[in-house]
Amino acid sequence: MYKEIKFRTSSRQEMVNVMDQVQEFVEESKVQEGLCFVYCPHTTGGLVVNSYRDPKTMEDITIEIDRIVPTRVDFLHTFDTPSDAAGHVKSSLVGVHQTFIVHEGELLLGHSQGILFAEFDGPRDRRVLIKLLDSAG
């Protein structure tokens, strides 16, 4: 089973909660036991699992990633823009995929965990891909 989530980000850098769409897909699939793969097919975006209940957490993560990899003009690869080059490095550090366990028809996450799309060079049209594997056969 496969699903594609499409959305548009609104800022150069932000976190977009995609957990509800992923959970909805798992529920609609009727898969009781299996794995859920979530993938970001973008070189300037990533996927983060962290607290979504306090929006300041997402701001802190974005600020700290930007502190570690600031946008600057001395990147060796600036085919597009310095922000694009910084986004490539941030995406590589954060990662573009997450795997989750589906147990008894539910996506297993901690009580405050969310699945967040990390935008590093927006605003842009984005998509997140979901693939479910049913271990029942």
OpenMM code with the backbone's topology and positions (N, CA, C; nanometers):
from openmm import Vec3, app, unit

residues = "MET TYR LYS GLU ILE LYS PHE ARG THR SER SER ARG GLN GLU MET VAL ASN VAL MET ASP GLN VAL GLN GLU PHE VAL GLU GLU SER LYS VAL GLN GLU GLY LEU CYS PHE VAL TYR CYS PRO HIS THR THR GLY GLY LEU VAL VAL ASN SER TYR ARG ASP PRO LYS THR MET GLU ASP ILE THR ILE GLU ILE ASP ARG ILE VAL PRO THR ARG VAL ASP PHE LEU HIS THR PHE ASP THR PRO SER ASP ALA ALA GLY HIS VAL LYS SER SER LEU VAL GLY VAL HIS GLN THR PHE ILE VAL HIS GLU GLY GLU LEU LEU LEU GLY HIS SER GLN GLY ILE LEU PHE ALA GLU PHE ASP GLY PRO ARG ASP ARG ARG VAL LEU ILE LYS LEU LEU ASP SER ALA GLY".split()
positions = [
    Vec3(0.0835, -0.1169, 0.0000),
    Vec3(0.0000, 0.0000, 0.0000),
    Vec3(0.0888, 0.1243, 0.0000),
    Vec3(0.0458, 0.2230, -0.0770),
    Vec3(0.1273, 0.3418, -0.1011),
    Vec3(0.0391, 0.4660, -0.0977),
    Vec3(0.0954, 0.5741, -0.0455),
    Vec3(0.0250, 0.7024, -0.0464),
    Vec3(0.1265, 0.8142, -0.0611),
    Vec3(0.0844, 0.9209, -0.1255),
    Vec3(0.1662, 1.0402, -0.1418),
    Vec3(0.0922, 1.1576, -0.0773),
    Vec3(0.1605, 1.2283, 0.0121),
    Vec3(0.1052, 1.3487, 0.0752),
    Vec3(0.1668, 1.4685, 0.0047),
    Vec3(0.0828, 1.5606, -0.0424),
    Vec3(0.1326, 1.6809, -0.1092),
    Vec3(0.0928, 1.8045, -0.0289),
    Vec3(0.1843, 1.9009, -0.0220),
    Vec3(0.1568, 2.0253, 0.0495),
    Vec3(0.2548, 2.1320, 0.0035),
    Vec3(0.2296, 2.2536, 0.0418),
    Vec3(0.3203, 2.3653, 0.0120),
    Vec3(0.3665, 2.4243, 0.1439),
    Vec3(0.4978, 2.4390, 0.1571),
    Vec3(0.5506, 2.5046, 0.2764),
    Vec3(0.5366, 2.6555, 0.2596),
    Vec3(0.5435, 2.7272, 0.3701),
    Vec3(0.5182, 2.8716, 0.3655),
    Vec3(0.6381, 2.9569, 0.4026),
    Vec3(0.7459, 2.8946, 0.4483),
    Vec3(0.8640, 2.9700, 0.4917),
    Vec3(0.9912, 2.9076, 0.4364),
    Vec3(1.1007, 2.9818, 0.4473),
    Vec3(1.2302, 2.9279, 0.4053),
    Vec3(1.2666, 2.8051, 0.4877),
    Vec3(1.2418, 2.8129, 0.6187),
    Vec3(1.2669, 2.7003, 0.7076),
    Vec3(1.1481, 2.6847, 0.8012),
    Vec3(1.0990, 2.5628, 0.8126),
    Vec3(0.9875, 2.5358, 0.9038),
    Vec3(0.9718, 2.3852, 0.9198),
    Vec3(0.8922, 2.3479, 1.0173),
    Vec3(0.8577, 2.2077, 1.0390),
    Vec3(0.7069, 2.1945, 1.0160),
    Vec3(0.6691, 2.0952, 0.9355),
    Vec3(0.5292, 2.0698, 0.9048),
    Vec3(0.4922, 1.9328, 0.9614),
    Vec3(0.3912, 1.9291, 1.0461),
    Vec3(0.3477, 1.8048, 1.1075),
    Vec3(0.2693, 1.7224, 1.0046),
    Vec3(0.3208, 1.6058, 0.9686),
    Vec3(0.2518, 1.5177, 0.8737),
    Vec3(0.2006, 1.3906, 0.9423),
    Vec3(0.2084, 1.3876, 1.0743),
    Vec3(0.1712, 1.2685, 1.1496),
    Vec3(0.0257, 1.2284, 1.1280),
    Vec3(-0.0656, 1.3249, 1.1279),
    Vec3(-0.2074, 1.2909, 1.1137),
    Vec3(-0.2351, 1.2198, 0.9819),
    Vec3(-0.1726, 1.2671, 0.8735),
    Vec3(-0.1937, 1.2036, 0.7435),
    Vec3(-0.1369, 1.0617, 0.7407),
    Vec3(-0.0214, 1.0425, 0.8054),
    Vec3(0.0390, 0.9092, 0.8101),
    Vec3(-0.0491, 0.8158, 0.8930),
    Vec3(-0.0935, 0.8612, 1.0093),
    Vec3(-0.1792, 0.7790, 1.0945),
    Vec3(-0.3103, 0.7442, 1.0249),
    Vec3(-0.3676, 0.8407, 0.9557),
    Vec3(-0.4930, 0.8174, 0.8833),
    Vec3(-0.4749, 0.7086, 0.7767),
    Vec3(-0.3634, 0.7139, 0.7054),
    Vec3(-0.3353, 0.6130, 0.6032),
    Vec3(-0.3225, 0.4740, 0.6656),
    Vec3(-0.2540, 0.4649, 0.7791),
    Vec3(-0.2392, 0.3363, 0.8475),
    Vec3(-0.3762, 0.2835, 0.8890),
    Vec3(-0.4600, 0.3687, 0.9453),
    Vec3(-0.5936, 0.3255, 0.9883),
    Vec3(-0.6778, 0.2796, 0.8701),
    Vec3(-0.6758, 0.3548, 0.7602),
    Vec3(-0.7549, 0.3202, 0.6418),
    Vec3(-0.7066, 0.1911, 0.5765),
    Vec3(-0.5789, 0.1597, 0.5912),
    Vec3(-0.5213, 0.0414, 0.5263),
    Vec3(-0.5693, -0.0892, 0.5875),
    Vec3(-0.6105, -0.0838, 0.7122),
    Vec3(-0.6516, -0.2037, 0.7876),
    Vec3(-0.5354, -0.2987, 0.8166),
    Vec3(-0.4115, -0.2534, 0.7939),
    Vec3(-0.2944, -0.3345, 0.8293),
    Vec3(-0.2891, -0.3451, 0.9815),
    Vec3(-0.2802, -0.4667, 1.0321),
    Vec3(-0.2758, -0.4880, 1.1766),
    Vec3(-0.1330, -0.4993, 1.2298),
    Vec3(-0.0469, -0.5630, 1.1530),
    Vec3(0.0927, -0.5821, 1.1935),
    Vec3(0.1810, -0.5562, 1.0721),
    Vec3(0.2801, -0.4704, 1.0879),
    Vec3(0.3674, -0.4444, 0.9746),
    Vec3(0.4615, -0.3290, 0.9992),
    Vec3(0.5097, -0.2722, 0.8900),
    Vec3(0.6021, -0.1595, 0.8951),
    Vec3(0.5495, -0.0474, 0.8076),
    Vec3(0.5750, 0.0743, 0.8516),
    Vec3(0.5362, 0.1940, 0.7776),
    Vec3(0.6628, 0.2739, 0.7480),
    Vec3(0.6916, 0.2889, 0.6194),
    Vec3(0.8077, 0.3654, 0.5756),
    Vec3(0.7607, 0.5031, 0.5299),
    Vec3(0.8247, 0.6061, 0.5803),
    Vec3(0.7926, 0.7435, 0.5421),
    Vec3(0.9191, 0.8023, 0.4806),
    Vec3(0.9047, 0.8581, 0.3598),
    Vec3(1.0211, 0.9015, 0.2823),
    Vec3(0.9988, 1.0403, 0.2239),
    Vec3(1.1030, 1.1219, 0.2287),
    Vec3(1.1034, 1.2570, 0.1725),
    Vec3(1.1920, 1.2572, 0.0483),
    Vec3(1.1337, 1.2764, -0.0729),
    Vec3(1.2149, 1.2716, -0.1944),
    Vec3(1.2722, 1.4077, -0.2344),
    Vec3(1.3201, 1.4830, -0.1377),
    Vec3(1.3730, 1.6165, -0.1648),
    Vec3(1.5130, 1.6311, -0.1054),
    Vec3(1.6006, 1.7044, -0.1742),
    Vec3(1.7372, 1.7237, -0.1258),
    Vec3(1.7500, 1.8421, -0.0312),
    Vec3(1.6431, 1.9197, -0.0137),
    Vec3(1.6465, 2.0320, 0.0810),
    Vec3(1.5337, 2.0199, 0.1834),
    Vec3(1.4964, 1.8972, 0.2127),
    Vec3(1.3964, 1.8692, 0.3156),
    Vec3(1.4384, 1.7452, 0.3910),
    Vec3(1.3709, 1.7175, 0.5001),
    Vec3(1.4025, 1.5987, 0.5781),
    Vec3(1.2849, 1.5567, 0.6626),
    Vec3(1.3025, 1.4508, 0.7382),
    Vec3(1.1994, 1.4008, 0.8287),
    Vec3(1.2560, 1.3875, 0.9689),
    Vec3(1.1831, 1.4415, 1.0634),
    Vec3(1.2241, 1.4446, 1.2030),
    Vec3(1.1130, 1.3823, 1.2865),
    Vec3(1.1497, 1.3034, 1.3855),
    Vec3(1.0534, 1.2534, 1.4831),
    Vec3(1.0860, 1.3213, 1.6145),
    Vec3(0.9897, 1.4002, 1.6630),
    Vec3(1.0117, 1.4711, 1.7884),
    Vec3(0.8787, 1.5231, 1.8388),
    Vec3(0.8817, 1.5969, 1.9478),
    Vec3(0.7603, 1.6507, 2.0070),
    Vec3(0.6926, 1.7495, 1.9123),
    Vec3(0.5628, 1.7337, 1.8967),
    Vec3(0.4853, 1.8249, 1.8128),
    Vec3(0.3869, 1.9066, 1.8961),
    Vec3(0.3736, 1.8757, 2.0222),
    Vec3(0.2723, 1.9402, 2.1059),
    Vec3(0.3057, 2.0858, 2.1387),
    Vec3(0.4326, 2.1162, 2.1522),
    Vec3(0.4750, 2.2535, 2.1786),
    Vec3(0.5441, 2.3063, 2.0536),
    Vec3(0.4828, 2.4009, 1.9830),
    Vec3(0.5422, 2.4532, 1.8592),
    Vec3(0.6829, 2.5104, 1.8791),
    Vec3(0.7153, 2.5513, 2.0006),
    Vec3(0.8485, 2.6062, 2.0277),
    Vec3(0.9564, 2.4991, 2.0133),
    Vec3(0.9208, 2.3708, 2.0330),
    Vec3(1.0174, 2.2630, 2.0112),
    Vec3(1.0626, 2.2628, 1.8664),
    Vec3(0.9668, 2.2729, 1.7744),
    Vec3(0.9995, 2.2735, 1.6318),
    Vec3(1.0821, 2.3962, 1.5952),
    Vec3(1.0510, 2.5092, 1.6580),
    Vec3(1.1309, 2.6310, 1.6347),
    Vec3(1.2734, 2.6114, 1.6849),
    Vec3(1.2882, 2.5537, 1.8046),
    Vec3(1.4214, 2.5290, 1.8599),
    Vec3(1.5034, 2.4369, 1.7697),
    Vec3(1.4407, 2.3307, 1.7195),
    Vec3(1.5122, 2.2382, 1.6317),
    Vec3(1.5585, 2.3114, 1.5067),
    Vec3(1.4696, 2.3892, 1.4464),
    Vec3(1.5040, 2.4649, 1.3253),
    Vec3(1.6170, 2.5632, 1.3526),
    Vec3(1.6095, 2.6351, 1.4636),
    Vec3(1.7133, 2.7324, 1.4991),
    Vec3(1.8481, 2.6636, 1.5200),
    Vec3(1.8476, 2.5493, 1.5879),
    Vec3(1.9737, 2.4802, 1.6159),
    Vec3(2.0343, 2.4186, 1.4902),
    Vec3(1.9512, 2.3644, 1.4034),
    Vec3(2.0035, 2.3113, 1.2765),
    Vec3(2.0634, 2.4260, 1.1956),
    Vec3(1.9961, 2.5410, 1.1955),
    Vec3(2.0472, 2.6576, 1.1230),
    Vec3(2.1769, 2.7097, 1.1853),
    Vec3(2.1898, 2.6956, 1.3163),
    Vec3(2.3135, 2.7385, 1.3837),
    Vec3(2.4297, 2.6480, 1.3435),
    Vec3(2.4011, 2.5167, 1.3356),
    Vec3(2.5048, 2.4201, 1.2986),
    Vec3(2.5460, 2.4378, 1.1528),
    Vec3(2.4464, 2.4624, 1.0650),
    Vec3(2.4723, 2.4794, 0.9207),
    Vec3(2.4074, 2.6102, 0.8765),
    Vec3(2.4753, 2.7226, 0.8985),
    Vec3(2.4173, 2.8502, 0.8563),
    Vec3(2.4223, 2.8664, 0.7037),
    Vec3(2.3289, 2.9455, 0.6538),
    Vec3(2.3333, 2.9806, 0.5122),
    Vec3(2.4487, 3.0765, 0.4913),
    Vec3(2.5364, 3.0421, 0.3971),
    Vec3(2.6531, 3.1264, 0.3713),
    Vec3(2.6914, 3.1151, 0.2243),
    Vec3(2.7757, 3.2034, 0.1784),
    Vec3(2.8096, 3.2085, 0.0359),
    Vec3(2.9348, 3.1282, -0.0005),
    Vec3(3.0024, 3.0684, 0.0975),
    Vec3(3.1266, 2.9983, 0.0668),
    Vec3(3.1116, 2.8466, 0.0512),
    Vec3(2.9895, 2.7965, 0.0324),
    Vec3(2.9730, 2.6552, -0.0011),
    Vec3(3.0378, 2.6300, -0.1363),
    Vec3(3.0937, 2.5141, -0.1559),
    Vec3(3.1561, 2.4806, -0.2833),
    Vec3(3.0509, 2.4548, -0.3912),
    Vec3(2.9361, 2.4056, -0.3507),
    Vec3(2.8295, 2.3770, -0.4481),
    Vec3(2.7165, 2.4796, -0.4335),
    Vec3(2.7198, 2.5800, -0.5144),
    Vec3(2.6144, 2.6832, -0.5125),
    Vec3(2.5552, 2.6977, -0.6526),
    Vec3(2.5174, 2.5849, -0.7111),
    Vec3(2.4548, 2.5855, -0.8427),
    Vec3(2.3286, 2.6712, -0.8410),
    Vec3(2.2529, 2.6620, -0.7338),
    Vec3(2.1289, 2.7379, -0.7220),
    Vec3(2.1527, 2.8608, -0.6343),
    Vec3(2.1404, 2.8453, -0.5029),
    Vec3(2.1587, 2.9571, -0.4096),
    Vec3(2.2322, 2.9078, -0.2853),
    Vec3(2.2859, 2.9981, -0.2039),
    Vec3(2.3461, 2.9554, -0.0770),
    Vec3(2.2457, 2.8848, 0.0145),
    Vec3(2.1189, 2.9276, 0.0111),
    Vec3(2.0168, 2.8617, 0.0926),
    Vec3(1.9942, 2.7185, 0.0457),
    Vec3(1.9978, 2.6976, -0.0849),
    Vec3(1.9829, 2.5635, -0.1414),
    Vec3(2.0998, 2.4745, -0.0989),
    Vec3(2.2212, 2.5281, -0.1046),
    Vec3(2.3395, 2.4521, -0.0649),
    Vec3(2.3319, 2.4155, 0.0840),
    Vec3(2.2945, 2.5098, 0.1672),
    Vec3(2.2797, 2.4819, 0.3104),
    Vec3(2.1712, 2.3762, 0.3326),
    Vec3(2.0630, 2.3853, 0.2555),
    Vec3(1.9548, 2.2874, 0.2658),
    Vec3(2.0002, 2.1465, 0.2337),
    Vec3(2.0903, 2.1322, 0.1368),
    Vec3(2.1437, 1.9997, 0.1036),
    Vec3(2.2174, 1.9387, 0.2225),
    Vec3(2.2995, 2.0197, 0.2884),
    Vec3(2.3757, 1.9703, 0.4032),
    Vec3(2.2816, 1.9368, 0.5189),
    Vec3(2.1849, 2.0242, 0.5459),
    Vec3(2.0891, 2.0003, 0.6548),
    Vec3(2.0101, 1.8722, 0.6308),
    Vec3(1.9649, 1.8521, 0.5072),
    Vec3(1.8901, 1.7314, 0.4727),
    Vec3(1.9748, 1.6072, 0.4966),
    Vec3(2.1025, 1.6144, 0.4600),
    Vec3(2.1920, 1.5005, 0.4804),
    Vec3(2.2104, 1.4691, 0.6279),
    Vec3(2.2162, 1.5713, 0.7109),
    Vec3(2.2340, 1.5509, 0.8552),
    Vec3(2.1075, 1.4989, 0.9225),
    Vec3(1.9925, 1.5517, 0.8834),
    Vec3(1.8653, 1.5136, 0.9453),
    Vec3(1.8166, 1.3788, 0.8936),
    Vec3(1.8325, 1.3556, 0.7656),
    Vec3(1.7855, 1.2315, 0.7044),
    Vec3(1.6523, 1.2504, 0.6342),
    Vec3(1.6239, 1.1595, 0.5409),
    Vec3(1.5045, 1.1734, 0.4579),
    Vec3(1.4061, 1.0570, 0.4742),
    Vec3(1.4295, 0.9692, 0.5712),
    Vec3(1.3357, 0.8585, 0.5891),
    Vec3(1.3235, 0.8199, 0.7352),
    Vec3(1.2073, 0.7639, 0.7668),
    Vec3(1.1801, 0.7114, 0.9004),
    Vec3(1.1008, 0.5829, 0.8823),
    Vec3(1.1197, 0.4884, 0.9725),
    Vec3(1.0462, 0.3627, 0.9706),
    Vec3(0.9745, 0.3462, 1.1040),
    Vec3(0.8490, 0.3022, 1.0954),
    Vec3(0.7666, 0.2879, 1.2151),
    Vec3(0.7050, 0.1489, 1.2203),
    Vec3(0.6821, 0.1018, 1.3404),
    Vec3(0.6154, -0.0261, 1.3619),
    Vec3(0.4648, -0.0016, 1.3636),
    Vec3(0.3912, -0.0894, 1.2961),
    Vec3(0.2453, -0.0908, 1.3049),
    Vec3(0.2097, -0.2141, 1.3860),
    Vec3(0.1400, -0.1930, 1.4965),
    Vec3(0.1027, -0.3027, 1.5862),
    Vec3(-0.0439, -0.2864, 1.6237),
    Vec3(-0.1193, -0.3947, 1.6062),
    Vec3(-0.2634, -0.3946, 1.6346),
    Vec3(-0.3335, -0.2785, 1.5637),
    Vec3(-0.2912, -0.2529, 1.4392),
    Vec3(-0.3548, -0.1505, 1.3563),
    Vec3(-0.3170, -0.0073, 1.3876),
    Vec3(-0.2184, 0.0102, 1.4767),
    Vec3(-0.1798, 0.1456, 1.5174),
    Vec3(-0.0325, 0.1712, 1.4902),
    Vec3(-0.0031, 0.2948, 1.4533),
    Vec3(0.1334, 0.3409, 1.4365),
    Vec3(0.1925, 0.3604, 1.5758),
    Vec3(0.3047, 0.2939, 1.6038),
    Vec3(0.3626, 0.3041, 1.7378),
    Vec3(0.4542, 0.4258, 1.7466),
    Vec3(0.4100, 0.5233, 1.8233),
    Vec3(0.4864, 0.6453, 1.8515),
    Vec3(0.4743, 0.6754, 1.9999),
    Vec3(0.5718, 0.7462, 2.0541),
    Vec3(0.5613, 0.7920, 2.1917),
    Vec3(0.4476, 0.8926, 2.2051),
    Vec3(0.3995, 0.9151, 2.3267),
    Vec3(0.2795, 0.9980, 2.3466),
    Vec3(0.2948, 1.1414, 2.2966),
    Vec3(0.4157, 1.1938, 2.2903),
    Vec3(0.4314, 1.3317, 2.2412),
    Vec3(0.5085, 1.3377, 2.1099),
    Vec3(0.5357, 1.2216, 2.0502),
    Vec3(0.6118, 1.2205, 1.9260),
    Vec3(0.5224, 1.2516, 1.8061),
    Vec3(0.5800, 1.3245, 1.7126),
    Vec3(0.5139, 1.3539, 1.5869),
    Vec3(0.6108, 1.3309, 1.4724),
    Vec3(0.5556, 1.3170, 1.3526),
    Vec3(0.6360, 1.3014, 1.2318),
    Vec3(0.6358, 1.4370, 1.1628),
    Vec3(0.7523, 1.4972, 1.1530),
    Vec3(0.7644, 1.6338, 1.1051),
    Vec3(0.8459, 1.6408, 0.9767),
    Vec3(0.7908, 1.7089, 0.8769),
    Vec3(0.8677, 1.7384, 0.7570),
    Vec3(0.9475, 1.8641, 0.7857),
    Vec3(1.0778, 1.8594, 0.7646),
    Vec3(1.1662, 1.9739, 0.7884),
    Vec3(1.1963, 2.0418, 0.6552),
    Vec3(1.1505, 2.1635, 0.6413),
    Vec3(1.1772, 2.2452, 0.5217),
    Vec3(1.3036, 2.3259, 0.5458),
    Vec3(1.3991, 2.3157, 0.4531),
    Vec3(1.5250, 2.3881, 0.4665),
    Vec3(1.5490, 2.4908, 0.3567),
    Vec3(1.4616, 2.4984, 0.2564),
    Vec3(1.4825, 2.5948, 0.1471),
    Vec3(1.3507, 2.6267, 0.0770),
    Vec3(1.2552, 2.6715, 0.1545),
    Vec3(1.1226, 2.7001, 0.0989),
    Vec3(1.1029, 2.8471, 0.0726),
    Vec3(0.9793, 2.8816, 0.0490),
    Vec3(0.8638, 2.7922, 0.0364),
    Vec3(0.8640, 2.7174, -0.0962),
    Vec3(0.8148, 2.5940, -0.0900),
    Vec3(0.8119, 2.5073, -0.2084),
    Vec3(0.6951, 2.4097, -0.2005),
    Vec3(0.6595, 2.3548, -0.3163),
    Vec3(0.5670, 2.2420, -0.3195),
    Vec3(0.6457, 2.1197, -0.2759),
    Vec3(0.5884, 2.0437, -0.1839),
    Vec3(0.6579, 1.9280, -0.1277),
    Vec3(0.5678, 1.8065, -0.1285),
    Vec3(0.6315, 1.6920, -0.1103),
    Vec3(0.5554, 1.5687, -0.0959),
    Vec3(0.6306, 1.4745, -0.0038),
    Vec3(0.5549, 1.3898, 0.0616),
    Vec3(0.6080, 1.2854, 0.1486),
    Vec3(0.5428, 1.1554, 0.1039),
    Vec3(0.6236, 1.0518, 0.0890),
    Vec3(0.5751, 0.9232, 0.0404),
    Vec3(0.5648, 0.8246, 0.1570),
    Vec3(0.4584, 0.7459, 0.1554),
    Vec3(0.4351, 0.6465, 0.2622),
    Vec3(0.4160, 0.5102, 0.1982),
    Vec3(0.4823, 0.4110, 0.2519),
    Vec3(0.4680, 0.2738, 0.2054),
    Vec3(0.4433, 0.1852, 0.3266),
    Vec3(0.3374, 0.1056, 0.3200),
    Vec3(0.3038, 0.0128, 0.4277),
    Vec3(0.3323, -0.1302, 0.3844),
    Vec3(0.3994, -0.2048, 0.4700),
    Vec3(0.4215, -0.3459, 0.4474),
    Vec3(0.3442, -0.4253, 0.5532),
    Vec3(0.2573, -0.5087, 0.5076),
    Vec3(0.1740, -0.5905, 0.5948),
    Vec3(0.2494, -0.7200, 0.6247),
    Vec3(0.2827, -0.7439, 0.7504),
    Vec3(0.3598, -0.8642, 0.7843),
    Vec3(0.2714, -0.9882, 0.7894),
    Vec3(0.1408, -0.9698, 0.7733),
    Vec3(0.0488, -1.0850, 0.7751),
    Vec3(0.0517, -1.1608, 0.6434),
    Vec3(0.1100, -1.1009, 0.5415),
    Vec3(0.1177, -1.1771, 0.4197),
    Vec3(0.0870, -1.0971, 0.3018),
] * unit.nanometer
topology = app.Topology()
chain = topology.addChain("A")
for resn in residues:
    res = topology.addResidue(resn, chain)
    for name in ("N", "CA", "C"):
        topology.addAtom(name, app.Element.getBySymbol(name[0]), res)
